Amino acid sequence: MLAMKCIARSQIINEQSPAPLITKYEHLDIERLEQFAQQLLDRLPSGCVIGLVGTLGAGKTRLVQAIAAKAGIDVAEVTSPTFTLLQTHTSERIVLHHLDAYRIHDEDEFIELGVEELFDDDSAWTIVEWADLVSGSMPKQTIWIEIELEPENDWRTITVKTTR
């Protein structure tokens, strides 16, 4: 429910028009990835749920680190939560719940982590790496960000969707 408020407040989707919004950003190098992270911070209020999708090495954790850095969180503290499953970081600007579903066996195990409480946290962003593996447990209005490696120049293509 909070992700829906997030989307409505950020005007990514108009409630009168339930059609999903899809935006694509191509040829993002590290500098442009950081600019994209800043745009997310500037446009999305707390209470958002973001599902990250991409292959190994696509840059999911790197995007979370860029968001954290722009929010004033020490990047050295932001690592992939593949083994811890959940990390929470706090700055003056945001609370960031960072989850990784890669090692989750099924959606029941994901729910047992207490994710519903995280999704309902009005004061935080909740970002889930490998969210496609637990898509049935993600809130309906999750903001989906798919990251693809481009074949040249260590660039990425990012696709933002309001529905999976």
C-alpha contacts under 8 A as a table, 3 or more apart, distances in Angstrom:
res1	aa1	res2	aa2	distance
1	M	4	M	5.28
1	M	5	K	6.71
1	M	120	D	7.39
1	M	139	P	6.87
1	M	140	K	7.60
1	M	141	Q	7.32
2	L	5	K	4.96
2	L	6	C	6.11
2	L	47	G	5.65
2	L	48	C	6.60
2	L	49	V	7.85
2	L	119	F	6.98
2	L	120	D	6.05
2	L	121	D	7.82
2	L	122	D	6.84
3	A	6	C	4.77
3	A	7	I	6.15
3	A	47	G	6.28
3	A	48	C	4.81
3	A	49	V	5.42
3	A	119	F	7.66
3	A	139	P	6.92
3	A	140	K	7.80
3	A	141	Q	5.27
3	A	142	T	5.70
3	A	143	I	7.56
4	M	7	I	5.10
4	M	8	A	6.09
4	M	140	K	7.66
4	M	141	Q	4.97
4	M	142	T	7.50
5	K	8	A	5.01
5	K	9	R	5.88
5	K	47	G	7.72
6	C	9	R	5.23
6	C	10	S	6.04
6	C	44	L	6.69
6	C	45	P	6.21
6	C	46	S	7.20
6	C	47	G	6.05
6	C	48	C	5.25
7	I	10	S	5.15
7	I	11	Q	5.95
7	I	12	I	5.39
7	I	13	I	5.95
7	I	44	L	7.71
7	I	48	C	7.67
7	I	141	Q	7.36
7	I	143	I	7.80
8	A	11	Q	5.13
8	A	12	I	6.67
8	A	13	I	6.07
8	A	14	N	6.46
8	A	15	E	6.88
9	R	12	I	7.97
9	R	44	L	7.78
9	R	45	P	7.42
10	S	13	I	7.88
10	S	43	R	5.93
10	S	44	L	5.49
10	S	45	P	6.97
11	Q	14	N	6.22
12	I	21	L	7.14
12	I	162	T	7.72
13	I	17	S	7.26
13	I	18	P	7.34
13	I	19	A	7.99
13	I	20	P	7.20
13	I	21	L	6.47
13	I	162	T	7.30
14	N	17	S	5.25
14	N	18	P	6.88
15	E	18	P	6.00
20	P	161	K	6.67
20	P	162	T	5.27
20	P	163	T	5.77
21	L	160	V	7.86
21	L	161	K	5.63
21	L	162	T	5.56
21	L	163	T	7.77
22	I	159	T	6.87
22	I	160	V	5.61
22	I	161	K	4.57
22	I	162	T	6.88
23	T	159	T	5.68
23	T	160	V	5.15
23	T	161	K	6.63
24	K	157	T	7.12
24	K	158	I	5.73
24	K	159	T	4.36
24	K	160	V	6.32
25	Y	28	L	7.10
25	Y	157	T	5.60
25	Y	158	I	5.07
25	Y	159	T	6.30
26	E	155	W	7.96
26	E	156	R	6.47
26	E	157	T	4.37
26	E	158	I	6.44
27	H	150	E	7.53
27	H	155	W	5.12
27	H	156	R	5.56
27	H	157	T	5.92
28	L	31	E	7.54
28	L	32	R	5.11
28	L	33	L	5.70
28	L	155	W	5.09
28	L	156	R	4.98
28	L	157	T	6.33
28	L	158	I	7.87
29	D	32	R	5.30
29	D	33	L	6.02
29	D	154	D	6.68
29	D	155	W	4.81
29	D	156	R	6.57
30	I	33	L	4.91
30	I	34	E	6.27
30	I	155	W	7.83
31	E	34	E	5.19
31	E	35	Q	6.43
32	R	35	Q	4.82
32	R	36	F	6.10
33	L	36	F	4.98
33	L	37	A	6.26
33	L	63	L	6.84
33	L	66	A	7.35
34	E	37	A	4.96
34	E	38	Q	6.30
34	E	63	L	7.51
34	E	66	A	5.34
34	E	67	I	7.35
34	E	70	K	7.80
35	Q	38	Q	5.04
35	Q	39	Q	6.29
36	F	39	Q	5.04
36	F	40	L	6.34
37	A	40	L	5.12
37	A	41	L	6.35
37	A	63	L	6.85
37	A	66	A	5.84
37	A	67	I	4.84
37	A	70	K	7.11
38	Q	41	L	5.06
38	Q	42	D	6.12
38	Q	67	I	6.69
38	Q	70	K	6.04
39	Q	42	D	5.03
39	Q	43	R	6.04
40	L	43	R	5.24
40	L	44	L	5.67
40	L	67	I	7.80
41	L	44	L	5.67
41	L	45	P	7.44
41	L	67	I	7.08
41	L	70	K	7.65
41	L	71	A	7.35
42	D	45	P	7.90
44	L	48	C	7.15
45	P	48	C	6.77
46	S	94	I	7.04
46	S	122	D	6.10
46	S	123	S	5.26
46	S	124	A	5.04
46	S	125	W	5.51
47	G	119	F	7.43
47	G	120	D	7.24
47	G	121	D	5.98
47	G	122	D	4.23
47	G	123	S	5.66
47	G	124	A	5.13
47	G	125	W	5.40
47	G	126	T	7.55
48	C	119	F	7.79
48	C	122	D	7.96
48	C	124	A	7.07
48	C	125	W	4.94
48	C	126	T	6.29
48	C	142	T	7.56
48	C	143	I	7.73
49	V	119	F	6.45
49	V	125	W	6.00
49	V	126	T	4.79
49	V	127	I	5.89
49	V	128	V	7.86
49	V	139	P	7.59
49	V	141	Q	7.97
49	V	142	T	5.27
49	V	143	I	6.28
50	I	125	W	7.66
50	I	126	T	6.22
50	I	127	I	4.71
50	I	128	V	6.31
50	I	142	T	5.62
50	I	143	I	4.76
50	I	144	W	5.80
50	I	145	I	7.07
51	G	127	I	5.94
51	G	128	V	4.99
51	G	129	E	6.31
51	G	130	W	7.31
51	G	131	A	4.97
51	G	132	D	7.42
51	G	138	M	7.90
51	G	142	T	6.43
51	G	143	I	6.12
51	G	144	W	4.74
51	G	145	I	6.09
52	L	60	K	6.36
52	L	127	I	7.12
52	L	128	V	5.88
52	L	129	E	4.75
52	L	130	W	5.86
52	L	131	A	5.72
52	L	132	D	7.67
52	L	144	W	6.09
52	L	145	I	4.98
52	L	146	E	5.88
52	L	147	I	7.52
53	V	60	K	7.29
53	V	129	E	6.44
53	V	130	W	5.24
53	V	131	A	6.13
53	V	132	D	6.15
53	V	144	W	7.44
53	V	145	I	6.19
53	V	146	E	4.58
53	V	147	I	6.19
54	G	57	G	8.00
54	G	58	A	5.63
54	G	59	G	7.64
54	G	60	K	6.85
54	G	130	W	7.05
54	G	146	E	5.74
54	G	147	I	5.01
54	G	148	E	6.06
55	T	58	A	5.38
55	T	147	I	7.88
55	T	148	E	7.33
56	L	59	G	7.89
57	G	60	K	7.58
58	A	147	I	6.01
58	A	148	E	5.84
58	A	149	L	5.53
58	A	156	R	7.53
59	G	62	R	4.85
59	G	63	L	6.05
59	G	147	I	6.86
60	K	63	L	5.28
60	K	64	V	6.50
60	K	129	E	6.46
60	K	147	I	7.04
61	T	64	V	5.00
61	T	65	Q	6.11
61	T	79	T	6.90
61	T	80	S	5.78
61	T	129	E	7.55
62	R	65	Q	4.97
62	R	66	A	6.17
63	L	66	A	4.98
63	L	67	I	6.23
64	V	67	I	5.08
64	V	68	A	6.08
64	V	78	V	7.71
64	V	98	H	7.90
64	V	127	I	7.79
65	Q	68	A	4.96
65	Q	69	A	6.00
65	Q	75	V	5.69
65	Q	78	V	5.94
65	Q	79	T	7.67
66	A	69	A	5.08
66	A	70	K	6.18
66	A	75	V	7.78
67	I	70	K	5.24
67	I	71	A	6.19
68	A	71	A	5.01
68	A	72	G	6.28
68	A	73	I	4.96
68	A	74	D	7.16
68	A	75	V	6.46
68	A	78	V	7.52
68	A	96	L	7.73
69	A	72	G	5.17
69	A	73	I	5.24
69	A	74	D	6.29
69	A	75	V	5.67
70	K	73	I	7.46
71	A	91	S	6.68
71	A	92	E	7.86
71	A	93	R	5.80
71	A	94	I	6.63
72	G	91	S	5.80
72	G	92	E	7.34
72	G	93	R	7.19
73	I	77	E	7.82
73	I	89	H	6.97
73	I	90	T	6.69
73	I	91	S	5.57
74	D	77	E	5.63
74	D	78	V	7.18
75	V	78	V	5.12
75	V	79	T	7.99
76	A	79	T	7.30
78	V	89	H	7.87
80	S	83	F	8.00
80	S	100	D	7.26
81	P	84	T	5.00
81	P	85	L	4.78
81	P	86	L	5.68
81	P	87	Q	6.39
81	P	98	H	7.15
81	P	99	L	6.07
81	P	100	D	5.50
82	T	85	L	5.35
82	T	99	L	7.88
82	T	100	D	5.36
82	T	101	A	7.38
82	T	102	Y	6.54
82	T	103	R	6.69
83	F	103	R	7.60
84	T	87	Q	7.17
85	L	99	L	5.39
85	L	100	D	5.20
85	L	101	A	6.98
85	L	103	R	8.00
86	L	97	H	6.97
86	L	98	H	5.63
86	L	99	L	4.46
86	L	100	D	6.75
87	Q	97	H	5.93
87	Q	98	H	5.16
87	Q	99	L	6.50
88	T	95	V	7.12
88	T	96	L	5.59
88	T	97	H	4.48
88	T	98	H	6.10
89	H	95	V	5.82
89	H	96	L	5.09
89	H	97	H	6.55
89	H	98	H	7.95
90	T	93	R	7.87
90	T	94	I	6.02
90	T	95	V	4.44
90	T	96	L	6.20
91	S	94	I	5.43
91	S	95	V	6.35
94	I	123	S	7.35
94	I	124	A	6.18
94	I	125	W	7.23
95	V	123	S	6.65
95	V	124	A	4.57
95	V	125	W	6.24
96	L	124	A	5.63
96	L	125	W	4.97
96	L	126	T	5.98
96	L	127	I	7.44
97	H	118	L	7.29
97	H	124	A	6.94
97	H	125	W	6.12
97	H	126	T	4.61
97	H	127	I	6.16
98	H	126	T	6.06
98	H	127	I	5.02
98	H	128	V	6.03
98	H	129	E	7.75
99	L	126	T	7.65
99	L	127	I	6.20
99	L	128	V	4.65
99	L	129	E	6.10
100	D	103	R	7.52
100	D	128	V	5.57
100	D	129	E	4.64
100	D	130	W	6.20
100	D	131	A	7.67
101	A	104	I	5.12
101	A	110	F	7.30
101	A	128	V	6.92
101	A	129	E	6.14
101	A	130	W	5.29
101	A	131	A	6.26
101	A	133	L	6.67
101	A	134	V	7.02
102	Y	129	E	7.46
102	Y	130	W	5.66
102	Y	133	L	7.25
104	I	107	E	7.50
104	I	109	E	6.42
104	I	110	F	6.31
105	H	109	E	6.55
106	D	109	E	5.52
106	D	110	F	6.60
106	D	134	V	7.21
107	E	110	F	4.86
107	E	111	I	6.21
107	E	134	V	5.49
107	E	136	G	7.31
107	E	137	S	6.30
108	D	111	I	5.12
108	D	112	E	6.20
109	E	112	E	5.00
109	E	113	L	6.69
110	F	113	L	5.44
110	F	114	G	7.66
110	F	115	V	7.01
110	F	134	V	7.31
110	F	137	S	7.75
111	I	114	G	5.65
111	I	115	V	5.62
111	I	116	E	6.81
111	I	137	S	7.17
112	E	115	V	7.35
114	G	117	E	5.70
114	G	118	L	6.82
115	V	118	L	4.87
115	V	119	F	6.03
116	E	119	F	4.98
116	E	120	D	6.21
117	E	120	D	5.05
117	E	121	D	6.33
118	L	121	D	5.17
118	L	124	A	7.91
118	L	126	T	6.64
119	F	126	T	6.50
119	F	139	P	7.49
121	D	124	A	5.65
121	D	125	W	7.91
128	V	131	A	5.38
130	W	133	L	5.82
130	W	134	V	7.72
131	A	134	V	5.40
131	A	135	S	5.79
131	A	138	M	7.55
132	D	135	S	4.82
134	V	137	S	5.57
134	V	138	M	6.71
135	S	138	M	5.17
135	S	164	R	7.98
138	M	142	T	6.64
139	P	142	T	5.46
140	K	163	T	7.46
141	Q	162	T	6.41
141	Q	163	T	6.56
142	T	162	T	6.47
142	T	163	T	6.82
143	I	160	V	7.01
143	I	161	K	6.00
143	I	162	T	4.96
143	I	163	T	6.90
144	W	159	T	7.94
144	W	160	V	5.63
144	W	161	K	5.02
144	W	162	T	6.11
144	W	163	T	6.71
144	W	164	R	6.67
145	I	158	I	6.62
145	I	159	T	5.62
145	I	160	V	4.55
145	I	161	K	6.44
146	E	158	I	5.58
146	E	159	T	5.10
146	E	160	V	6.50
147	I	156	R	6.53
147	I	157	T	5.83
147	I	158	I	4.67
147	I	159	T	6.64
148	E	156	R	5.49
148	E	157	T	5.16
148	E	158	I	6.44
149	L	154	D	7.05
149	L	155	W	6.20
149	L	156	R	4.60
149	L	157	T	6.44
150	E	153	N	7.51
150	E	154	D	6.69
150	E	155	W	5.39
150	E	156	R	5.30
150	E	157	T	6.64
151	P	154	D	7.40
151	P	155	W	7.78
152	E	155	W	6.63
161	K	164	R	6.90
